[in-house]
Amino acid sequence: MTDTILLSWIYILLIIAFAKALGEVLSRINQPAIVGELLAGIVLGPVLLGSVFSGLGEMYNSNVGAGEFIGQLADIGMLFLMLYVGLEFSPRLIKASSWLGGAIAAVGVAFPMLLGLGVGFYFGLSGATLAFTAVAISVTALPVTIRILKDLEVLRTRTSTTIISAALITDVALLFALGIILGTQESATWETVVILSVSFASFFLVALAFGRYVVPYLYRLLRWMQTGEAAFALAIGVAIAFAVVAEWTGLPGVVGAFIAGLLLREMGTGLKVWARVRDILSGITLGFLAPIFFVRIGFSVDFGALLNHLPLFIAVTVVAILGKVLGSYVPARLGGLGQNESMAIGWMMMGKGAMELVFAQLALERGLFEGREYLFSVLVVMAFVSTILAPILFKVFFNRAVHASEIVPAMKGTDQLADIEPTSRYT
């Protein structure tokens, strides 16, 4: 084994050890484990690992040898993370909350996005960079949301169904917007936007056709399979194929992986072998690849640049938090929900988490921050702050809503959110 490979594995061991140890610590104080992993990447990465093991920071930011190897693992981790997110949600969730989830998603995106455009313009941002900043401010953390709601054992409530429905609609729409921004950063003409929109629409039509005509046959194939490993290989093959098709149409490959996850969940639901697939994917993603991705982002954060642009960071963080909370609270209240329940929804919709980090990493790789690299650090640390605040304040207002008898029992047909999966629609 060469010194480069040996060094890579040593650093990977350190990364995973710190990330998972902090995740375990945070989970014991009623914070989702992902907060600890983010903390390991954003704080412990450059502060502790980078100082004690000085070569780690240099290696992580290089594009040769061990740095290239770990960077590739982090990119695979980003793809697996989006597949995992997609597998956590059924498209039927969109229907579960009827128009209310859609209303919260629409206003919860529009309000912080408009505020984000105003803040960005005030601080001299323009073009694709300005548009991306506004989109990033409007994101909701799908993985963090589902994990928090599971940990709090509130998935069977109307509150949780509404949050997940709104979050799913929000991030699917913003993934589409991200594709438009990245695709038009060099030529932002109406013709380019129209071409990209048609291309993206074609991708989603292909996805719908795949779900309708191909997935039933894959379901039968899964029923025939005896091992979870073979079913896992099939799932990964579908995800990679969708990522490739998404790249061909101009969308980021992670969008394809996310859509594949949505389709695969529908395909596997109710099959015993699918539980094994989810266990394997969870172990590989959350136990190995995702921590590498988070720490990679942590080493890219420049705290010096963040301090030099502190007014921008404060403005972006305030707008991202208050804009999202108010943008979600108002339609929830107008929809007939109580004050505390509406506030609980607003605070949970505010969390950014891993979705924000995926967005920021894609923008960094595509050169969207060229000349304004400090924006990456601003958005990553903002995501970290919002991810910590979301579960704390959600729990406060959710408990108040329970005491005020605002929380309604679980809606019929939302059992897919529970630990016990429903029967697949292909049976």
Secondary structure in CASP SS format (residue, H / E / C, confidence):
PFRMAT SS
TARGET T0000
AUTHOR 0000-0000-0000
METHOD secondary structure of the structure
MODEL  1
M C 1.00
T C 1.00
D H 1.00
T H 1.00
I H 1.00
L H 1.00
L H 1.00
S H 1.00
W H 1.00
I H 1.00
Y H 1.00
I H 1.00
L H 1.00
L H 1.00
I H 1.00
I H 1.00
A H 1.00
F H 1.00
A H 1.00
K H 1.00
A H 1.00
L H 1.00
G H 1.00
E H 1.00
V H 1.00
L H 1.00
S H 1.00
R C 1.00
I C 1.00
N C 1.00
Q C 1.00
P C 1.00
A H 1.00
I H 1.00
V H 1.00
G H 1.00
E H 1.00
L H 1.00
L H 1.00
A H 1.00
G H 1.00
I H 1.00
V H 1.00
L H 1.00
G H 1.00
P H 1.00
V H 1.00
L H 1.00
L H 1.00
G H 1.00
S H 1.00
V H 1.00
F C 1.00
S H 1.00
G H 1.00
L H 1.00
G H 1.00
E H 1.00
M H 1.00
Y H 1.00
N C 1.00
S C 1.00
N C 1.00
V C 1.00
G H 1.00
A H 1.00
G H 1.00
E H 1.00
F H 1.00
I H 1.00
G H 1.00
Q H 1.00
L H 1.00
A H 1.00
D H 1.00
I H 1.00
G H 1.00
M H 1.00
L H 1.00
F H 1.00
L H 1.00
M H 1.00
L H 1.00
Y H 1.00
V H 1.00
G H 1.00
L H 1.00
E C 1.00
F C 1.00
S C 1.00
P C 1.00
R C 1.00
L H 1.00
I H 1.00
K H 1.00
A H 1.00
S C 1.00
S H 1.00
W H 1.00
L H 1.00
G H 1.00
G H 1.00
A H 1.00
I H 1.00
A H 1.00
A H 1.00
V H 1.00
G H 1.00
V H 1.00
A H 1.00
F H 1.00
P H 1.00
M H 1.00
L H 1.00
L H 1.00
G H 1.00
L H 1.00
G H 1.00
V H 1.00
G H 1.00
F H 1.00
Y H 1.00
F C 1.00
G C 1.00
L C 1.00
S C 1.00
G H 1.00
A H 1.00
T H 1.00
L H 1.00
A H 1.00
F H 1.00
T H 1.00
A H 1.00
V H 1.00
A H 1.00
I H 1.00
S C 1.00
V C 1.00
T C 1.00
A C 1.00
L H 1.00
P H 1.00
V H 1.00
T H 1.00
I H 1.00
R H 1.00
I H 1.00
L H 1.00
K H 1.00
D H 1.00
L C 1.00
E C 1.00
V C 1.00
L C 1.00
R C 1.00
T C 1.00
R H 1.00
T H 1.00
S H 1.00
T H 1.00
T H 1.00
I H 1.00
I H 1.00
S H 1.00
A H 1.00
A H 1.00
L H 1.00
I H 1.00
T H 1.00
D H 1.00
V H 1.00
A H 1.00
L H 1.00
L H 1.00
F H 1.00
A H 1.00
L H 1.00
G H 1.00
I H 1.00
I H 1.00
L H 1.00
G H 1.00
T C 1.00
Q C 1.00
E C 1.00
S C 1.00
A C 1.00
T C 1.00
W H 1.00
E H 1.00
T H 1.00
V H 1.00
V H 1.00
I H 1.00
L H 1.00
S H 1.00
V H 1.00
S H 1.00
F H 1.00
A H 1.00
S H 1.00
F H 1.00
F H 1.00
L H 1.00
V H 1.00
A H 1.00
L H 1.00
A H 1.00
F H 1.00
G H 1.00
R H 1.00
Y H 1.00
V H 1.00
V H 1.00
P H 1.00
Y H 1.00
L H 1.00
Y H 1.00
R H 1.00
L H 1.00
L H 1.00
R H 1.00
W H 1.00
M C 1.00
Q C 1.00
T C 1.00
G H 1.00
E H 1.00
A H 1.00
A H 1.00
F H 1.00
A H 1.00
L H 1.00
A H 1.00
I H 1.00
G H 1.00
V H 1.00
A H 1.00
I H 1.00
A H 1.00
F H 1.00
A H 1.00
V H 1.00
V H 1.00
A H 1.00
E H 1.00
W H 1.00
T H 1.00
G C 1.00
L C 1.00
P C 1.00
G H 1.00
V H 1.00
V H 1.00
G H 1.00
A H 1.00
F H 1.00
I H 1.00
A H 1.00
G H 1.00
L H 1.00
L H 1.00
L H 1.00
R H 1.00
E H 1.00
M H 1.00
G H 1.00
T C 1.00
G C 1.00
L C 1.00
K H 1.00
V H 1.00
W H 1.00
A H 1.00
R H 1.00
V H 1.00
R H 1.00
D H 1.00
I H 1.00
L H 1.00
S H 1.00
G H 1.00
I H 1.00
T H 1.00
L H 1.00
G H 1.00
F H 1.00
L H 1.00
A H 1.00
P H 1.00
I H 1.00
F H 1.00
F H 1.00
V H 1.00
R H 1.00
I H 1.00
G H 1.00
F H 1.00
S H 1.00
V C 1.00
D C 1.00
F H 1.00
G H 1.00
A H 1.00
L H 1.00
L H 1.00
N H 1.00
H C 1.00
L H 1.00
P H 1.00
L H 1.00
F H 1.00
I H 1.00
A H 1.00
V H 1.00
T H 1.00
V H 1.00
V H 1.00
A H 1.00
I H 1.00
L H 1.00
G H 1.00
K H 1.00
V H 1.00
L H 1.00
G H 1.00
S H 1.00
Y H 1.00
V H 1.00
P H 1.00
A H 1.00
R H 1.00
L H 1.00
G C 1.00
G C 1.00
L C 1.00
G C 1.00
Q H 1.00
N H 1.00
E H 1.00
S H 1.00
M H 1.00
A H 1.00
I H 1.00
G H 1.00
W H 1.00
M H 1.00
M H 1.00
M H 1.00
G C 1.00
K C 1.00
G H 1.00
A H 1.00
M H 1.00
E H 1.00
L H 1.00
V H 1.00
F H 1.00
A H 1.00
Q H 1.00
L H 1.00
A H 1.00
L H 1.00
E H 1.00
R C 1.00
G C 1.00
L C 1.00
F C 1.00
E C 1.00
G C 1.00
R C 1.00
E C 1.00
Y H 1.00
L H 1.00
F H 1.00
S H 1.00
V H 1.00
L H 1.00
V H 1.00
V H 1.00
M H 1.00
A H 1.00
F H 1.00
V H 1.00
S H 1.00
T H 1.00
I H 1.00
L H 1.00
A H 1.00
P H 1.00
I H 1.00
L H 1.00
F H 1.00
K H 1.00
V H 1.00
F H 1.00
F H 1.00
N H 1.00
R H 1.00
A H 1.00
V H 1.00
H H 1.00
A C 1.00
S C 1.00
E C 1.00
I C 1.00
V C 1.00
P C 1.00
A C 1.00
M C 1.00
K C 1.00
G C 1.00
T C 1.00
D H 1.00
Q H 1.00
L H 1.00
A C 1.00
D C 1.00
I C 1.00
E C 1.00
P C 1.00
T C 1.00
S C 1.00
R C 1.00
Y C 1.00
T C 1.00
END
